[in-house]
Amino acid sequence: MSIGANNGLFTGIHHGKLDEKNRVTIPAAWRFDDDATFLAMFHPALGAIVVFPPSMAERIRDAASQVTVSDPVKMDALSLLGANSIQVTCDKAGRITLNEHVVKEACLERDVVFRGSFTTFHISAPVPPKADRDSESALATLRALRELGL
């Protein structure tokens, strides 16, 4: 994996644009190899799309492989996170394509903001939706992340 000059850390705030095909250009310092797969999901408690780099995607895969079908709580967690996540790869122009679901949930329009969070980064609207930490769906997402040790 190669992540720009940031030594694997996502720091700072960057501004970008969402195009008509739901593509955003990742800040140059945060770009990754064409074959690297990141995961992106809307996180209601943050009001933003969280992008997990390959190393964290690997942690998620490892945690998921430990879940047995006899553990319905963790199976529900996997189902919830899997249904609300997308795999993204960087094209040659440094763009990733988001799907309609995450774009709608994050209330993205033309302008977007990238916020570093050291091991992940967030994509949000300049004025993101209000953080939801109380609804049943937000609590379910938080429980699912906790169940997988994230």
C-alpha positions in Angstrom: 0.0 0.0 0.0 1.2 3.4 -0.8 -0.4 6.4 0.8 1.2 9.7 -0.3 3.6 11.5 1.9 1.5 11.2 5.1 3.1 8.0 6.3 -0.3 6.3 6.6 -1.8 9.1 8.7 -4.7 11.2 7.5 -4.4 14.7 8.9 -5.7 18.1 8.1 -8.8 19.5 6.3 -9.1 19.7 2.6 -11.9 20.9 0.3 -13.1 19.3 -2.8 -16.0 18.8 -5.2 -18.5 16.0 -5.9 -19.1 15.6 -9.7 -22.2 14.5 -11.5 -21.0 10.9 -11.3 -20.6 11.0 -7.5 -16.8 11.1 -7.8 -14.6 13.0 -5.4 -10.9 13.6 -5.8 -8.9 12.4 -2.8 -6.4 14.9 -1.5 -3.0 14.2 -3.1 -1.3 13.4 0.3 -4.0 10.7 1.0 -4.1 9.0 -2.3 -3.6 5.3 -2.6 -2.5 2.7 -5.2 -5.0 1.8 -8.0 -5.3 -1.7 -6.6 -5.8 -0.7 -3.0 -9.4 -1.1 -1.8 -10.8 1.1 0.9 -14.2 0.8 2.6 -16.6 3.8 2.9 -19.7 4.0 5.0 -22.0 6.7 6.2 -21.6 7.0 10.0 -24.7 8.6 11.4 -23.1 9.5 14.8 -20.5 11.6 12.9 -22.8 12.9 10.1 -20.1 12.0 7.6 -18.8 9.2 5.3 -15.9 7.4 7.0 -13.3 6.0 4.7 -11.4 3.0 6.1 -7.9 2.3 4.5 -6.9 -1.2 3.4 -5.3 -2.0 6.8 -8.5 -1.3 8.6 -10.5 -3.1 5.9 -8.3 -6.1 6.6 -9.1 -5.8 10.4 -12.8 -5.7 9.5 -12.4 -8.8 7.3 -10.4 -10.6 10.1 -13.1 -9.7 12.7 -15.8 -10.9 10.3 -14.1 -14.2 9.7 -14.2 -14.9 13.4 -18.0 -14.5 13.6 -20.0 -17.7 13.5 -23.6 -18.1 12.3 -24.5 -19.2 15.9 -23.9 -15.7 17.1 -26.9 -13.7 15.8 -25.8 -10.4 17.4 -22.5 -10.4 15.5 -24.2 -11.7 12.4 -26.6 -8.7 12.6 -23.6 -6.4 13.1 -21.9 -7.8 10.0 -25.1 -7.5 7.9 -25.7 -3.9 9.0 -22.2 -2.8 8.3 -21.9 -4.7 5.1 -25.2 -3.3 3.7 -24.1 0.3 4.5 -20.5 0.0 3.2 -19.1 0.3 -0.3 -15.6 -0.7 -1.6 -13.8 2.1 -3.3 -10.6 2.3 -5.3 -8.8 5.3 -6.5 -8.7 5.8 -10.3 -5.7 7.3 -12.2 -7.1 10.8 -11.5 -7.2 10.3 -7.8 -11.0 9.9 -7.6 -13.2 7.5 -5.8 -16.9 6.9 -6.7 -19.5 7.0 -4.0 -22.9 5.4 -4.4 -26.2 7.2 -4.1 -26.9 5.8 -0.6 -23.9 7.3 1.1 -24.2 10.6 -0.9 -27.8 10.9 0.2 -27.2 10.0 3.8 -24.3 12.5 4.1 -26.4 15.2 2.4 -23.5 15.8 -0.1 -24.0 18.3 -2.9 -21.3 19.9 -4.9 -18.8 21.0 -2.2 -17.3 18.5 0.1 -14.9 18.6 3.0 -12.3 15.9 3.8 -11.3 15.7 7.5 -8.3 13.6 8.6 -8.9 11.4 11.5 -5.4 9.8 11.7 -6.3 6.2 10.7 -9.4 7.1 8.7 -10.7 10.1 6.9 -14.2 11.6 6.7 -16.1 13.1 3.8 -18.9 15.5 4.6 -20.9 18.4 3.4 -19.5 21.9 4.4 -22.5 21.9 6.8 -22.9 18.2 7.6 -26.2 16.7 8.8 -26.6 16.8 12.6 -24.8 14.0 14.3 -27.3 11.3 15.2 -26.3 9.4 18.3 -29.7 8.6 19.7 -31.9 7.0 16.9 -32.2 3.2 16.9 -30.4 3.0 13.5 -27.4 5.1 14.8 -27.2 3.0 18.0 -27.4 -0.1 15.9 -24.4 1.1 13.8 -22.4 2.0 16.9 -23.2 -1.5 18.5 -22.1 -3.2 15.2 -18.8 -1.3 15.1 -18.3 -2.1 18.8 -19.1 -5.8 18.2 -16.3 -5.9 15.6 -13.8 -4.1 17.8 -13.8 -0.9 15.7 
